[in-house]
C-alpha cells in the first residue's frame, strides 16, 4: 500500500471487535458543570519526540533510497575494512569483468573522504545498491519503488581513464527490470563532476534496487550516489533545498496535530563512548555532500541528510514549536559511565557553549547575522522562532547541574527570551530524580524539567494522580519521553491495546494537571520493520506501508481534541473508568474522553449543567477490541482503529455506551459553535471499499453492531 492506512469513520453501523462480548456493569454517571473550577490547558501540551533510532531517518523519514550513498558507512559495533561497501552488491561472478575498492586518495571534500574506485575490464560489469534493507543486509531489494513515479538520480563522478558509457536502471529482487534505462557517456575530467537530474520512472510497485552497468573499460570513481523520489515531502520548495522526507510518514505525524517537535534525541544528542560521537548540529546543515556522517550509538551510521535545518523546517510544516536538545558536556551517562565530562573551565566546553549560541542565532537571527545568513542560504530567509532549548537529555548528578548552570547562564545572557529546559535523569523516581528536583526548586524555579519514564502499564494506571501533588509555584514539567512497557525484551515489547489504554488513562491525569505539565511526547516515534533496537514504537513502517499502532490512535484522540480549559467534573462508576473533560472556548466545543481498561462495559449517563444550548448532533469515537492484548500488524493494520458515529442530540442529558477495553471520545458543540458533526479534520479520512471490507472481516472476532441506538442530551440554562 503506497499511502498511509486511513481510519474508517462516519458509519452508523461500525465493524468493532467485542462490544457485545463481556459483561455489562451498572450504569455510570458523569456530571459536568460549566461553572465548576477549571484549569487552563497548555497550548504546547501534546507533541512529538523524534530520535534516529530503529532506522527512523535513513530508510525511514528521510526519502533517500540509496543506502550508504557516500561509501562512508562504518559498523561501529564490529568494524571491518569493507564497511564502506555496506548496502552495495557486486556480483562475484563479474570479478573477471571488473573490481571495486574503497578509495581515500582523492576525497570529494574533507567531510566525505571515501569514494568507490571502479576498474572495468570488460563491458557488462554491474554494481547494485539494494536500498535500506533490514538489518543492513545486501541479499534483498528494499527501495520504496512505486509504479509510474519518477526518481531523480544524481552522483559525483571522477574519471581517471574510463572510456565508454554508464547505464542506470531499477530492478526488483529477482532481477527483472522495472524502469527505463538512463545512459550517459563518460567524459574525461580530472576533477569531481556532479551528474544530476536523471529521471528513472518505475513500471511496478515493488521493493527495488539501483543497477549501474559499465559498458566500457578503464577506471573511474563514484561518490554521493542518490536516488530521490520526485514527490518527496518538500519537493520543489526552496525551504527544502537539499531534499526532503517520506510523504506518508510526514502525513502520519501531521495527523497528530503536534504542538511541538523535540529533536534530535534522546541519547543520539548525547553521543556515547567518544566525545566526537555527540551530535554536532553544524555538521548536519548545508549541501548534502558536505555533511559529516556520524556513528549512531544505536549501532549504525547517520547520513545527516535529515539534519538540523530539516528538523526546523519539519516543525514549521507541522505547525509545531521546535525544541532542540543540545549536548550538556556529558556523553550518555547510561553507556559511558565515568568517562570525563567537559568542564566549564575548558576550551572544549567554551566551544560547546558557542555552538549552542550559534544554534539559536541560526534559528532566530536575521540575515545580517552570520548564522541567520547561513539559514537563509540553506533556503529559509525568515527566522524559525525558537522559544525553547533543552540542555542535555537524560543526564544527572552534580557535574551535570554545574554544566547546566554555565550553559543556561550563557544562553540567557544573550537570549533571555529563550526557555532553557533541564532534565531529571532516566527514571520516574529515586535518589537521582529527587536530587534533580531539589536543585531545580532551589535554583531554577523558572524553567521546565524534562522527565522520562518507561514503566509498566500497571504503573501508568496507578499513577494517573502523579502530578496532583506537584508544586504549583515552581518549575513546570515536560514529559519528553514516555511509554507503557508490557513484558518483553528491548525488541519484543508489544504496542498492544492494553498499553495504549494505560497511556490514555495517564493522559487524563496529564490534562487535569496541565497547569504543571506543559508538554508530553511518546517515545520512540518511528520503527522500521526488521531494523529495530527498541520497542514499543508509535508508528511502524516498511518500504511501502505505514502501520499506526493503538498507541498512536489513543494519543491522537487526545492530541486532536485538546481544548483550552480543563473542567472539573464528577464521575461515579463501579467500572473503574478514567476520564477528562475539556472545552475549547473559542470553538465552543466540549471534549469528553473516557478510558475503560476493564473487562466490563458500562452505560455512561452524562449530565450537562450551566452550558449553553448544545448542538443537535454529536460525534462518538471509540477505539476498542475484544482482546485487550490485541495489536495492529502490517498484514492487518486496521485491527484496532478509531470508529466514529454521528449521534442525534436532544435536550438535557446524554447516555452513551463505554465498551470494555476502550478509549471513547464524545465531541459536542454548544451555543453558536460552527461545529458540524462528522467533519473531524483528522479522524475522518477516506479509504477505499476494499480496505473497509478488510477491516471488518479480517478476523472472526470482529462483528458488525450498532454502536448507539439512542441518545438524549439535557441542558440547564443559566438564569
C-alpha positions in Angstrom: 0.0 0.0 0.0 1.5 3.3 -1.0 -0.3 5.6 1.3 -0.7 5.6 5.0 -3.6 3.4 6.1 -6.5 5.7 6.9 -9.1 5.1 9.6 -12.7 4.0 8.9 -15.2 6.5 10.3 -18.5 8.2 9.7 -20.6 5.0 9.8 -23.6 4.3 12.0 -23.1 0.6 11.6 -19.5 0.0 12.6 -17.2 -3.0 12.5 -15.9 -3.3 16.1 -14.5 -6.2 18.0 -16.1 -7.3 21.2 -18.6 -4.6 22.1 -21.2 -7.2 22.6 -18.9 -9.6 24.3 -18.2 -9.4 28.0 -20.5 -8.4 30.9 -22.2 -5.0 31.3 -21.7 -3.3 34.6 -24.1 -1.0 36.4 -24.6 2.5 34.8 -22.0 5.2 35.5 -22.7 8.9 35.8 -20.7 11.9 34.8 -21.8 15.4 35.9 -20.2 18.4 34.2 -20.9 21.9 35.4 -19.6 24.7 33.2 -19.3 26.9 36.3 -17.0 24.4 38.2 -13.4 25.1 38.8 -11.3 24.8 35.7 -7.6 24.7 34.7 -6.1 26.4 31.6 -4.8 23.7 29.2 -1.3 24.2 28.0 -1.0 25.3 24.3 2.0 23.1 23.9 0.6 20.0 25.7 0.9 17.3 23.0 3.9 17.0 20.7 6.3 14.6 19.1 9.7 13.4 20.1 11.9 12.3 17.2 15.1 10.4 17.6 17.1 8.5 14.9 16.5 5.0 16.4 15.1 1.9 14.7 16.4 3.4 11.3 13.9 6.2 11.7 15.9 8.6 9.4 17.9 6.8 6.7 15.5 4.2 5.3 12.6 5.9 7.2 11.6 9.6 7.4 14.4 10.7 5.1 13.3 10.0 1.5 16.7 9.0 0.1 16.6 5.5 -1.5 20.3 4.7 -1.7 21.8 3.2 1.4 25.4 4.3 2.1 25.4 6.7 -0.9 28.8 8.2 0.1 30.6 4.9 1.0 31.4 6.3 4.4 29.5 3.6 6.4 31.1 2.1 9.5 29.8 -0.7 11.6 30.5 0.8 15.0 29.9 -2.5 16.8 32.2 -4.6 14.7 34.3 -2.6 12.2 35.8 -4.2 9.1 37.8 -2.9 6.1 34.7 -3.4 3.9 32.1 -1.4 5.9 32.1 1.3 3.2 30.5 -1.3 0.8 27.5 -1.9 3.1 24.3 -1.8 1.1 26.2 -2.3 -2.2 26.4 -5.6 -4.1 29.0 -6.5 -6.6 28.4 -9.9 -8.2 31.4 -12.1 -7.6 30.8 -13.7 -10.9 31.7 -10.4 -12.5 35.1 -10.2 -10.9 36.8 -11.0 -14.2 34.9 -8.1 -15.8 35.9 -5.6 -13.1 36.6 -4.9 -9.5 36.0 -2.2 -6.9 37.8 -0.8 -3.9 37.3 1.9 -1.3 39.5 4.9 -2.1 40.6 7.8 0.0 43.3 9.1 -2.3 41.1 11.8 -3.9 38.3 12.8 -1.5 35.3 14.8 -2.6 35.8 17.1 0.4 37.1 16.9 4.0 33.9 15.5 5.4 33.4 13.0 2.6 36.8 11.3 2.5 36.0 8.0 0.9 34.7 7.1 -2.6 34.3 3.9 -4.7 37.0 3.3 -7.3 35.7 1.1 -10.1 38.0 -0.6 -12.5 36.2 -2.1 -15.6 38.0 -4.8 -17.7 35.1 -5.9 -19.8 31.7 -4.4 -20.7 28.8 -5.5 -18.6 30.3 -5.0 -15.1 27.5 -4.3 -12.6 27.2 -2.5 -9.3 24.0 -2.6 -7.4 22.6 -0.7 -4.4 19.9 -2.7 -2.6 18.3 0.2 -0.6 17.7 0.2 3.1 17.4 -3.5 3.7 16.5 -5.0 7.0 19.5 -5.3 9.3 21.8 -3.9 6.7 22.0 -7.0 4.5 22.6 -7.0 0.8 20.5 -10.0 -0.1 17.2 -8.3 -0.8 15.9 -5.3 -2.7 14.0 -2.8 -0.5 14.0 0.5 -2.2 10.5 2.1 -2.0 9.5 1.9 -5.6 6.0 2.8 -6.8 4.6 2.4 -10.3 4.6 5.4 -12.5 6.6 7.5 -10.1 9.8 9.3 -11.1 13.1 9.1 -9.2 15.8 11.6 -9.5 19.2 10.1 -9.9 22.4 12.0 -9.2 26.0 11.2 -8.4 29.6 12.6 -8.4 32.0 11.2 -10.9 35.8 11.3 -11.1 37.1 9.8 -14.4 40.7 8.6 -14.4 40.8 6.9 -17.8 37.4 5.3 -18.3 36.1 5.2 -21.9 32.5 4.2 -22.6 29.1 4.7 -21.2 27.4 4.1 -17.9 23.8 2.8 -17.8 21.4 3.1 -14.9 18.0 1.3 -14.2 15.9 -0.2 -11.5 15.3 -3.9 -10.9 13.2 -5.9 -8.5 14.6 -8.5 -6.1 14.5 -11.2 -8.8 16.5 -9.1 -11.3 13.5 -8.0 -13.5 13.8 -4.6 -15.0 11.2 -2.2 -13.5 12.2 1.2 -15.1 13.5 2.9 -18.1 17.3 3.0 -18.8 19.3 6.1 -18.5 22.7 6.1 -20.3 25.5 8.7 -20.0 28.7 8.9 -22.0 31.6 9.5 -19.5 33.8 12.4 -20.3 37.4 12.7 -19.3 37.7 15.1 -16.4 40.4 15.2 -13.7 38.0 16.8 -11.2 34.9 15.6 -9.5 31.8 16.4 -11.6 28.2 16.2 -10.4 25.8 14.4 -12.7 22.2 15.2 -11.8 18.6 15.4 -13.0 18.5 11.9 -14.5 15.0 10.5 -14.1 14.1 6.9 -13.7 10.3 6.1 -14.0 9.1 2.9 -12.3 6.9 0.4 -14.0 6.0 -1.6 -10.9 5.2 -1.2 -7.2 7.8 -3.4 -5.6 10.9 -3.5 -3.5 13.7 -2.4 -5.8 17.4 -1.8 -6.3 19.5 0.5 -8.4 21.7 -1.1 -11.0 24.8 0.6 -12.5 26.3 -1.1 -15.5 29.6 -0.1 -17.2 29.8 -0.6 -20.9 33.5 0.3 -21.5 36.9 0.0 -20.0 39.1 1.9 -17.6 38.9 3.4 -14.1 36.5 5.9 -12.5 35.4 6.9 -9.0 31.8 7.3 -7.7 30.5 9.2 -4.7 27.2 10.5 -3.3 25.0 8.3 -5.4 21.5 9.4 -4.8 18.0 8.3 -5.8 15.3 10.6 -4.5 11.6 10.3 -5.4 10.3 13.4 -7.1 7.3 13.6 -4.9 9.1 13.7 -1.5 7.7 16.0 1.2 9.1 19.5 0.3 9.7 18.8 -3.3 10.1 22.0 -5.4 10.1 24.1 -2.3 13.1 26.4 -1.5 12.7 25.6 2.2 13.6 22.0 1.4 16.6 23.0 -0.7 18.6 19.8 -0.1 15.9 17.1 -0.4 13.1 16.1 1.8 11.1 13.5 3.6 8.9 10.5 3.0 5.4 11.9 2.5 3.3 9.2 4.1 5.3 9.3 7.3 5.1 13.1 7.5 1.3 12.8 6.9 1.1 10.4 9.9 2.9 12.9 12.0 0.8 15.8 10.8 -2.4 13.9 11.6 -1.4 14.0 15.3 -1.5 17.9 15.2 1.6 18.2 17.3 2.2 21.4 19.2 5.9 20.9 19.5 8.7 18.7 18.0 11.6 17.6 20.2 14.7 16.5 18.3 17.3 15.1 17.5 17.3 12.9 20.7 17.3 11.3 23.0 20.5 9.5 23.5 21.6 10.4 19.9 22.0 14.0 21.0 24.4 13.0 23.8 26.5 10.5 21.9 28.5 7.8 23.7 31.9 6.2 24.1 33.8 9.1 22.5 33.4 12.9 22.7 33.4 13.2 18.9 30.3 11.0 18.8 27.9 13.6 20.2 25.5 15.3 17.8 27.2 18.4 16.3 24.4 20.4 14.6 26.9 22.3 12.4 27.9 19.1 10.7 24.2 18.5 9.6 23.4 21.6 7.6 24.3 22.9 4.1 25.0 20.9 1.0 24.4 17.2 1.4 27.8 16.2 0.2 29.5 18.4 2.8 27.7 17.0 5.8 29.8 14.8 8.0 28.3 11.4 8.7 28.4 10.2 12.3 28.2 7.0 14.2 24.9 6.4 15.8 25.1 5.0 19.3 22.2 2.7 18.3 24.6 0.7 16.1 24.5 2.3 12.7 25.6 5.4 10.8 23.6 8.6 10.3 24.0 10.2 6.9 22.6 13.5 8.2 20.6 14.0 5.1 18.0 14.7 7.7 19.8 17.4 9.6 19.1 20.4 11.8 17.7 22.6 9.1 15.3 19.9 8.0 14.2 19.4 11.7 13.4 23.1 12.0 11.6 23.0 8.7 9.6 19.9 9.6 8.5 21.5 12.8 7.3 24.6 10.9 5.4 22.4 8.4 3.7 20.5 11.2 2.7 23.7 12.9 4.9 22.7 15.9 7.3 24.6 18.1 10.9 23.3 17.6 12.6 22.0 20.8 16.3 21.1 20.1 18.1 19.0 22.6 21.8 20.0 22.8 24.8 18.5 24.4 25.5 19.3 28.0 29.1 18.4 28.0 28.5 14.8 29.2 28.3 11.7 27.0 25.4 9.4 27.5 25.8 8.5 31.2 24.0 5.2 30.9 26.5 3.9 28.4 29.6 5.9 29.1 29.7 5.7 32.9 32.6 7.6 34.3 34.1 9.0 31.1 35.2 12.5 32.0 32.8 15.4 31.3 33.7 18.6 29.6 34.3 21.1 32.4 33.1 24.7 32.1 36.7 26.0 32.5 37.9 24.1 29.4 38.3 25.3 25.9 36.1 22.5 24.5 33.3 23.5 26.8 33.6 27.1 25.7 33.4 25.8 22.1 30.3 23.8 23.0 28.8 26.9 24.6 29.4 28.9 21.4 27.9 26.2 19.3 24.7 26.5 21.3 24.6 30.2 21.0 25.2 29.9 17.2 22.3 27.4 17.0 20.0 30.0 18.5 21.3 32.6 16.1 20.7 30.1 13.2 17.1 29.6 14.3 16.3 33.2 15.2 18.9 35.6 13.8 18.1 37.9 10.9 20.1 37.7 7.7 22.6 40.3 8.9 24.0 37.8 11.4 26.5 35.1 10.4 24.2 32.1 11.2 21.0 33.8 10.2 22.6 34.3 6.8 23.5 30.6 6.6 19.9 29.7 7.4 18.8 31.9 4.5 21.4 30.4 2.3 20.0 27.0 3.2 16.6 28.0 2.0 14.7 29.7 4.9 15.1 33.5 4.9 12.7 34.2 7.9 13.6 33.0 11.4 12.3 29.7 12.8 11.1 31.5 16.0 12.8 29.2 18.5 11.4 29.6 22.0 12.8 26.5 23.9 16.1 24.7 24.1 16.9 21.6 26.2 20.3 21.3 27.8 21.1 17.6 28.0 18.9 14.5 27.6 19.0 12.0 30.5 21.8 13.5 32.5 22.0 13.6 36.3 24.3 14.5 39.2 26.3 17.4 40.4 28.5 17.7 37.3 25.5 17.9 35.0 24.0 20.7 37.1 27.3 22.6 37.1 27.4 22.4 33.3 23.7 23.2 33.1 24.2 26.4 35.1 27.1 27.6 32.9 25.1 26.9 29.7 21.9 28.3 31.0 23.6 31.5 32.1 25.3 31.8 28.7 22.1 31.4 26.8 20.0 33.8 29.0 22.7 36.5 29.0 22.2 36.9 25.2 18.7 35.4 24.7 16.7 36.0 27.9 13.5 35.2 25.9 14.6 31.5 25.5 13.2 29.0 28.0 16.1 26.6 28.9 14.9 23.1 29.8 16.7 20.8 32.3 16.4 17.1 32.9 15.7 14.8 35.9 17.5 11.7 34.5 16.2 8.4 33.3 13.7 7.3 35.9 10.3 8.4 37.3 11.6 8.4 40.9 14.7 7.6 43.0 17.6 9.4 44.5 18.8 11.0 41.2 15.3 12.2 40.4 14.9 13.7 43.9 18.3 15.4 43.7 17.4 17.0 40.4 14.1 18.4 41.5 15.6 19.6 44.8 18.2 21.6 42.7 15.5 22.9 40.4 13.2 24.0 43.2 16.1 25.9 44.9 17.8 27.4 41.9 15.7 27.2 38.7 12.0 27.6 39.5 11.6 29.4 36.2 12.5 26.5 34.0 11.0 23.3 32.7 12.1 19.8 33.9 12.3 17.0 31.3 11.0 13.8 32.9 11.5 10.5 31.2 10.0 7.1 32.2 9.2 3.8 30.6 7.1 1.8 33.1 4.6 -1.0 33.1 1.0 -0.4 32.1 0.0 -1.0 35.7 2.3 1.8 36.8 0.6 4.2 34.5 -2.8 3.1 35.7 -1.8 3.5 39.3 -0.2 6.9 38.8 -2.8 9.0 37.0 -2.7 11.3 40.0 1.1 11.7 39.8 1.0 15.4 39.2 -1.9 16.2 41.5 0.6 16.9 44.3 3.4 18.7 42.4 4.2 22.2 43.4 2.4 24.9 41.5 4.9 27.6 42.4 8.0 26.1 40.9 9.3 24.7 37.6 6.9 23.2 35.0 7.1 19.6 33.7 8.0 18.4 30.2 7.4 14.7 29.9 9.8 14.3 26.9 9.7 10.5 26.7 7.1 8.1 28.0 5.6 4.8 27.0 3.9 1.9 28.7 6.1 -1.2 28.5 4.5 -4.6 28.7 6.6 -7.6 29.5 9.3 -8.5 26.9 12.8 -7.6 26.0 14.0 -4.5 24.2 12.9 -5.7 20.8 9.7 -7.6 21.7 7.6 -5.3 23.9 4.2 -5.0 22.1 2.2 -2.0 21.1 -1.0 -3.6 22.4 -4.4 -2.1 23.1 -3.7 -2.6 26.8 -0.6 -0.4 26.8 -2.4 2.2 24.7 -5.3 2.3 27.2 -2.9 2.6 30.1 -1.3 5.6 28.4 -4.7 7.1 27.7 -5.7 6.7 31.3 -2.5 8.5 32.3 -3.2 11.3 29.8 -6.5 12.1 31.6 -4.3 12.9 34.6 -1.9 15.0 32.4 -4.8 17.1 31.2 -6.1 17.5 34.7 -2.7 18.9 35.7 -2.0 20.9 32.6 -1.1 23.9 34.8 2.0 21.9 35.8 2.6 19.6 32.9 3.2 21.8 29.9 4.4 19.2 27.4 4.3 15.5 26.8 5.5 13.2 24.0 5.6 9.5 23.3 8.9 7.7 22.6 10.2 6.3 20.4 8.2 7.7 17.5 9.2 5.5 14.5 10.5 2.0 13.8 11.3 0.2 10.5 10.2 -3.4 10.4 13.2 -5.7 10.7 15.6 -3.0 11.8 14.6 -2.4 15.4 16.7 -1.7 18.6 13.8 -0.6 20.8 10.1 -1.4 21.3 7.4 -0.4 21.6 7.2 2.4 19.0 4.3 4.6 18.0 4.5 4.3 14.1 5.8 1.3 12.2 6.7 1.2 8.5 8.4 -0.8 5.8 9.5 0.2 2.3 5.9 0.7 1.2 3.5 0.9 4.0 2.9 2.8 7.3 1.2 1.0 10.2 -0.3 3.0 13.0 -0.5 1.4 16.4 -3.2 1.5 19.1 -0.9 3.8 21.0 -0.9 6.2 18.0 -4.7 6.3 17.8 -5.2 6.8 21.5 -2.6 9.6 21.6 -4.3 11.1 18.5 -7.6 11.1 20.3 -6.1 13.4 23.0 -3.8 15.5 20.7 -6.6 16.3 18.2 -9.2 17.3 20.8 -7.4 19.3 23.5 -9.4 22.4 24.2 -8.1 25.3 26.1 -9.7 24.7 29.5 -10.0 21.5 31.7 -13.3 21.3 33.5 -13.6 19.7 36.9 -16.3 17.0 36.8 -17.7 14.3 38.9 -17.6 10.6 37.7 -19.4 7.9 39.6 -18.6 4.4 38.3 -18.1 0.9 39.6 -16.2 0.0 36.4 -13.0 2.0 37.2 -13.2 4.5 34.4 -10.7 7.2 33.8 -11.9 10.5 32.2 -11.1 14.0 31.2 -13.4 16.9 30.2 -12.0 19.8 28.3 -13.7 22.7 26.3 -12.5 24.9 23.6 -14.0 28.3 24.4 -13.1 29.8 21.0 -14.6 26.9 19.0 -17.3 26.3 21.7 -16.7 22.6 21.7 -16.8 20.0 24.5 -14.4 17.0 24.5 -15.2 14.1 26.9 -12.6 11.4 26.9 -13.2 8.1 28.8 -10.8 5.2 29.2 -12.1 1.7 30.2 -9.3 -0.8 30.8 -11.7 -3.2 32.4 -13.4 -6.4 31.1 -16.9 -4.9 31.6 -18.8 -2.4 29.6 -21.0 0.3 31.1 -23.6 2.8 30.2 -22.5 6.4 31.0 -25.1 9.0 31.8 -23.8 12.5 31.2 -25.4 15.5 32.9 -24.5 18.9 31.5 -25.1 21.9 33.8 -24.8 25.6 33.1 -24.0 25.1 29.5 -25.4 27.0 26.6 -27.7 25.0 24.3 -25.9 22.0 22.7 -25.8 21.3 19.0 -28.4 18.7 17.9 -25.7 16.3 16.6 -22.6 14.9 18.4 -19.7 12.7 17.4 -18.9 9.5 19.3 -15.5 7.9 18.5 -14.4 4.6 20.0 -11.1 2.6 19.9 -11.7 -1.0 21.2 -11.2 -4.7 20.6 -12.5 -7.8 22.2 -9.0 -8.8 23.3 -7.1 -6.3 25.4 -3.7 -7.6 24.3 -4.6 -7.3 20.6 -2.2 -5.4 18.3 -2.1 -4.0 14.8 0.2 -5.6 12.2 1.5 -4.8 8.8 -0.9 -7.5 7.5 -3.8 -6.2 9.5 -3.2 -2.6 10.1 -6.8 -1.7 10.9 -7.4 -4.4 13.5 -7.6 -1.6 16.1 -8.5 1.9 14.8 -10.9 4.7 15.6 -14.6 4.1 14.6 -16.9 7.1 14.6 -20.7 7.6 14.7 -22.8 10.7 14.4 -25.5 10.9 17.1 -28.7 12.8 17.4 -28.9 15.1 20.4 -32.0 16.2 22.3 -32.3 18.4 25.3 -30.5 18.0 28.7 -28.7 14.7 29.3 -26.7 12.2 27.3 -26.3 8.4 27.6 -23.6 6.6 25.8 -22.0 3.2 25.9 -18.5 2.7 27.2 -17.3 -0.7 25.8 -14.9 -2.8 27.7 -11.3 -2.3 26.6 -12.0 1.1 25.1 -11.0 4.7 24.6 -14.0 6.9 23.9 -14.4 10.5 22.7 -17.7 12.4 22.8 -17.4 15.7 20.9 -20.2 18.2 21.1 -20.7 21.8 20.1 -22.6 24.4 22.1 -24.0 27.9 21.7 -23.1 29.5 18.3 -20.3 26.9 17.6 -19.6 26.3 14.0 -19.1 22.6 14.9 -20.7 20.2 12.4 -20.7 16.5 13.5 -18.8 14.3 11.0 -16.3 17.0 9.9 -13.4 15.9 12.0 -10.2 17.2 10.4 -8.0 14.2 11.2 -10.0 11.2 12.2 -12.2 11.3 9.1 -10.1 10.1 6.2 -11.3 8.3 3.1 -10.2 4.8 2.3 -11.3 2.6 -0.5 -14.0 -0.1 0.0 -11.6 -2.9 -0.1 -9.8 -1.5 3.0 -13.2 -1.2 4.7 -14.1 -4.8 3.9 -10.8 -5.9 5.2 -11.1 -4.0 8.4 -14.5 -5.6 9.2 -14.0 -9.2 8.0 -10.3 -9.8 8.7 -10.8 -11.8 11.9 -13.6 -14.0 13.3 -13.6 -11.9 16.5 -14.9 -8.8 14.7 -18.6 -8.3 14.5 -20.8 -5.6 13.0 -23.0 -3.9 15.5 -25.0 -0.8 16.2 -22.8 1.4 18.4 -25.6 3.6 19.8 -29.3 3.4 19.2 -30.4 6.3 21.4 -29.0 9.4 22.9 -30.7 12.3 24.7 -29.0 15.5 25.9 -30.5 17.6 28.6 -29.2 21.1 29.3 -29.9 23.5 32.2 -29.7 27.2 31.2 -28.2 30.0 33.3 -30.9 32.2 34.7 
